Amino acid sequence: MQPFQLNVEYWYRLLYECLRGTCYGSADTFTGLLMRLWFWIVIVGYLLSLIGLFVIVYATMRLFELRKREEAYYTELIAPPGARGAENPRWQHIQSLMESSDPSRWREAITEADIMLDDLLTRKGYTGASIGEKLKSAVRSEFRTLDDAWEAHKVRNQIAHEGSAFDLSENLARRTIARYENVFREFDAL
């Protein structure tokens, strides 16, 4: 039995002929056809890549335009803060929730009022990641109802953390909404 020997020269020669275009025969046969087919595959691939790049750029531009329109739409106030006589629809919704005898509706009203407070603080230029941080950055001389805002926000936090386990009486709910109302009236949001 003869030992196995690897013929490296044969494999280098085969690779060399394939790179020259005469792999497994002359360039006029099947290999030539494959080479021409590969050329067209490359051309079509480049064209599809350019079309894909164009689609990506176009879609990105449209996405930025859409985001600008959304930002303009969602930052527009429903009722401008200085407008007298025009009742804020968000506040009307909160009051309609408070007219119910259901404590879950009161919880929803307090949560909605807290969201409205967050929007108000953001519009007034208070910075922070949360309402608590925004209230900490407030100056008492510019924010007379700061204590009301804190007390109302504390109740909202208890509702958020304890959920339905928090015993919310009608008296506490009405006092909390009254505190939010004081803050909104100070900044002419109602």
Legacy VTK file of the C-alpha trace (Angstrom):
# vtk DataFile Version 3.0
C-alpha trace
ASCII
DATASET POLYDATA
POINTS 190 float
0.000 0.000 0.000
1.317 3.308 -1.025
1.257 6.287 1.430
-1.027 9.242 0.640
0.713 12.179 -1.010
-0.784 15.572 -1.663
0.101 17.020 -5.065
0.325 20.729 -4.261
1.521 21.664 -7.748
-1.652 20.224 -9.259
-3.871 22.388 -7.031
-1.842 25.568 -7.674
-1.986 24.912 -11.429
-5.760 24.385 -11.256
-6.197 27.642 -9.318
-3.977 29.496 -11.774
-5.958 28.265 -14.769
-9.272 29.202 -13.122
-8.000 32.701 -12.432
-6.873 32.992 -16.059
-10.331 31.962 -17.209
-9.492 28.589 -18.658
-10.626 26.486 -15.739
-11.796 23.071 -16.972
-11.334 23.827 -20.636
-11.089 26.781 -22.974
-12.721 30.161 -22.498
-15.124 29.475 -25.369
-16.991 26.689 -23.646
-19.043 26.488 -20.503
-16.561 28.573 -18.473
-16.846 31.459 -20.910
-20.602 31.371 -20.566
-20.278 31.398 -16.785
-17.871 34.333 -16.945
-20.307 36.372 -19.070
-23.187 35.422 -16.792
-21.161 36.468 -13.748
-20.394 39.825 -15.399
-24.117 40.532 -15.817
-24.870 39.360 -12.290
-22.324 41.887 -10.991
-23.782 44.703 -13.138
-27.342 43.949 -11.966
-26.105 43.728 -8.369
-24.534 47.179 -8.577
-27.707 48.626 -10.100
-29.862 47.082 -7.386
-27.468 48.419 -4.748
-27.748 51.947 -6.156
-31.534 51.701 -6.266
-31.554 50.404 -2.675
-29.302 53.267 -1.551
-31.641 55.762 -3.223
-34.660 54.188 -1.480
-32.910 54.349 1.916
-31.966 58.017 1.480
-35.482 58.902 0.291
-37.152 57.013 3.156
-34.852 58.670 5.704
-35.662 62.132 4.361
-39.390 61.401 4.478
-39.055 60.060 8.026
-37.400 63.288 9.204
-40.161 65.332 7.536
-42.782 63.191 9.263
-41.094 63.635 12.634
-41.070 67.418 12.180
-44.787 67.416 11.357
-45.539 65.164 14.340
-43.545 67.402 16.660
-45.405 70.476 15.428
-48.741 68.681 15.810
-48.125 67.294 19.285
-46.532 70.416 20.764
-49.428 72.616 19.677
-51.538 73.555 22.669
-55.176 72.617 22.556
-56.134 75.732 24.491
-53.414 78.384 24.744
-52.514 79.239 28.361
-53.478 82.911 28.089
-56.834 82.375 26.401
-59.631 83.468 28.734
-63.093 82.095 28.250
-61.845 79.024 26.411
-61.952 76.056 28.766
-59.129 73.572 28.439
-60.550 70.255 27.076
-58.040 68.244 29.094
-59.213 69.904 32.284
-62.859 69.319 31.316
-62.049 65.629 30.910
-60.405 65.577 34.348
-63.447 67.226 35.902
-65.790 64.768 34.197
-63.758 61.928 35.718
-64.074 63.546 39.155
-67.876 63.711 38.847
-68.000 59.927 38.975
-68.463 57.992 42.195
-65.888 55.399 41.112
-62.448 55.653 42.855
-60.714 54.226 39.765
-61.999 57.227 37.777
-60.622 59.539 40.488
-57.243 57.804 40.170
-57.382 58.355 36.414
-58.267 62.038 36.919
-55.293 62.547 39.242
-52.975 60.763 36.808
-54.238 62.901 33.911
-53.796 66.075 35.979
-50.220 65.019 36.774
-49.503 64.537 33.065
-50.948 67.987 32.450
-48.666 69.348 35.204
-45.652 67.726 33.526
-46.559 69.391 30.210
-47.004 72.742 31.960
-43.631 72.510 33.723
-41.912 71.578 30.460
-43.506 74.543 28.650
-42.417 76.868 31.457
-38.809 75.746 31.009
-38.292 73.610 34.101
-35.745 70.899 33.420
-35.507 67.364 34.669
-36.277 63.811 33.666
-39.311 63.559 35.951
-41.868 65.847 37.513
-40.056 65.543 40.850
-36.817 66.814 39.315
-38.647 69.654 37.586
-40.289 70.669 40.855
-36.907 70.543 42.634
-35.510 72.982 40.073
-38.403 75.418 40.650
-37.831 78.643 42.565
-40.462 79.374 45.195
-40.545 83.108 44.347
-41.577 82.283 40.749
-43.838 79.384 41.703
-46.220 80.395 44.510
-48.163 77.132 44.406
-45.085 74.906 44.550
-46.295 73.230 47.758
-49.620 72.408 46.111
-47.797 70.878 43.170
-45.633 68.762 45.475
-48.553 67.520 47.572
-50.632 66.646 44.508
-47.697 64.890 42.878
-47.071 62.862 46.052
-50.643 61.576 45.934
-50.196 60.660 42.259
-47.001 58.762 43.145
-48.862 56.806 45.836
-51.535 55.922 43.278
-48.899 54.887 40.744
-46.932 52.726 43.165
-49.751 51.179 45.189
-52.432 51.064 42.485
-55.842 49.930 43.632
-54.405 49.063 47.060
-54.123 52.798 47.802
-57.221 53.891 49.734
-58.292 57.008 47.846
-61.181 58.777 49.517
-63.366 61.220 47.650
-62.208 64.000 49.977
-58.514 63.320 49.222
-59.201 63.080 45.489
-61.052 66.407 45.442
-58.335 68.123 47.541
-55.655 66.772 45.176
-57.494 67.976 42.060
-58.015 71.369 43.763
-54.237 71.577 44.334
-53.602 70.861 40.646
-56.186 73.491 39.733
-54.391 76.093 41.905
-51.147 75.406 40.046
-52.805 75.601 36.627
-54.572 78.835 37.488
-51.321 80.413 38.678
-49.771 79.776 35.265
-52.966 80.647 33.336
-53.311 77.132 31.969
-57.047 77.159 32.738
LINES 1 191
190 0 1 2 3 4 5 6 7 8 9 10 11 12 13 14 15 16 17 18 19 20 21 22 23 24 25 26 27 28 29 30 31 32 33 34 35 36 37 38 39 40 41 42 43 44 45 46 47 48 49 50 51 52 53 54 55 56 57 58 59 60 61 62 63 64 65 66 67 68 69 70 71 72 73 74 75 76 77 78 79 80 81 82 83 84 85 86 87 88 89 90 91 92 93 94 95 96 97 98 99 100 101 102 103 104 105 106 107 108 109 110 111 112 113 114 115 116 117 118 119 120 121 122 123 124 125 126 127 128 129 130 131 132 133 134 135 136 137 138 139 140 141 142 143 144 145 146 147 148 149 150 151 152 153 154 155 156 157 158 159 160 161 162 163 164 165 166 167 168 169 170 171 172 173 174 175 176 177 178 179 180 181 182 183 184 185 186 187 188 189
